[in-house]
Amino acid sequence: MKVRDITDALERMSPPSAACDWDNVGLMAGDKDAGVSRVLVTLDVDEAAIDKAVSCGADMIVSHHPLIFGSIKNVTCDSLTGSRLVKLLGNKIACFSMHTNFDICGSMGSIAADTLGLRDAATLEVTMPDGNGLGKVAEYTGDEVITAGEWASRVMKSFELDTVKVFGDMERPVRKIAIYPGSGSGAIKTALMQKVDLLVTGDIGHHAGIDAKAEGLTVIDAGHYGIEHVFIKYIAGYIGRECPGVDIVTADICSPFEVVFNPDRMEN
């Protein structure tokens, strides 16, 4: 199996042409004709992922977030991205990233909606002529009333999280719910237009959160990593099916930050 065989399989599912124009997707580093016997799947190409790829003998990394995002003028160890590239190339490890093209045609939103147990979900923000796009929205049709606080508990259980942030009324009954993996401040306007009760997303800033609350939208911020880590398991399974004979290794599921509680402020 060669690098190009794996990239071709991934691009059949998520064509690079589907990516947003500001994005950078595809082969970040490496030789398309190099042989591959082991692939590491990760969300981010950070030091932990690169070190694991080296230690386990991976020939290729497949990530969601691009290793190279902004422009770079050289590849040296004087920059963080440069030092990562130097280590990858020095160990003959190719790196391929699928970002918004996977969000739109993968689809990250569908996987996240399924993880949360949403059924018959429609695209929240359509970006393609075929109806594909970013995020998912669904009507909850169960007989029991489920509050925003109860949905927060479901989010933590479904995505195996210790904490989430909630902007809005925890006791609010929720009938229409949207999930937008990644950074979701830009999805607030769309959610309001579609009369969504609850938006589950990540990276909600202070002002965006309080403004959403004031406009009648409750937001659960589960973190950028918190929702999108489902990419790892899904892509590992996909490569395993589409590229038989390749050994698949996955990055450890581990939040990039820890929440520290003040013991003096905690209730007994």
Stockholm file with secondary structure:
# STOCKHOLM 1.0

chainA/1-268         MKVRDITDALERMSPPSAACDWDNVGLMAGDKDAGVSRVLVTLDVDEAAIDKAVSCGADMIVSHHPLIFGSIKNVTCDSLTGSRLVKLLGNKIACFSMHTNFDICGSMGSIAADTLGLRDAATLEVTMPDGNGLGKVAEYTGDEVITAGEWASRVMKSFELDTVKVFGDMERPVRKIAIYPGSGSGAIKTALMQKVDLLVTGDIGHHAGIDAKAEGLTVIDAGHYGIEHVFIKYIAGYIGRECPGVDIVTADICSPFEVVFNPDRMEN
#=GR chainA/1-268 SS CBHHHHHHHHHHHSCGGGSCTTCCCEEEESCTTSBCSEEEEESSCCHHHHHHHHHHTCSEEEESSCSCCSCCSCCSTTSHHHHHHHHHHHTTCEEEECCHHHHHHTCHHHHHHHHHTCCSCEEEEECSTTSCEEEEEEECCCSSCCBHHHHHHHHHHHTTCSCCEEESCTTCBCSEEEEEEEECGGGHHHHHHTTCSEEEEECCCHHHHHHHHHTTCEEEECCHHHHHTHHHHHHHHHHHHHSTTCEEEECCCCCSSCCCCCTTTSCC
#=GC SS_cons         CBHHHHHHHHHHHSCGGGSCTTCCCEEEESCTTSBCSEEEEESSCCHHHHHHHHHHTCSEEEESSCSCCSCCSCCSTTSHHHHHHHHHHHTTCEEEECCHHHHHHTCHHHHHHHHHTCCSCEEEEECSTTSCEEEEEEECCCSSCCBHHHHHHHHHHHTTCSCCEEESCTTCBCSEEEEEEEECGGGHHHHHHTTCSEEEEECCCHHHHHHHHHTTCEEEECCHHHHHTHHHHHHHHHHHHHSTTCEEEECCCCCSSCCCCCTTTSCC
//
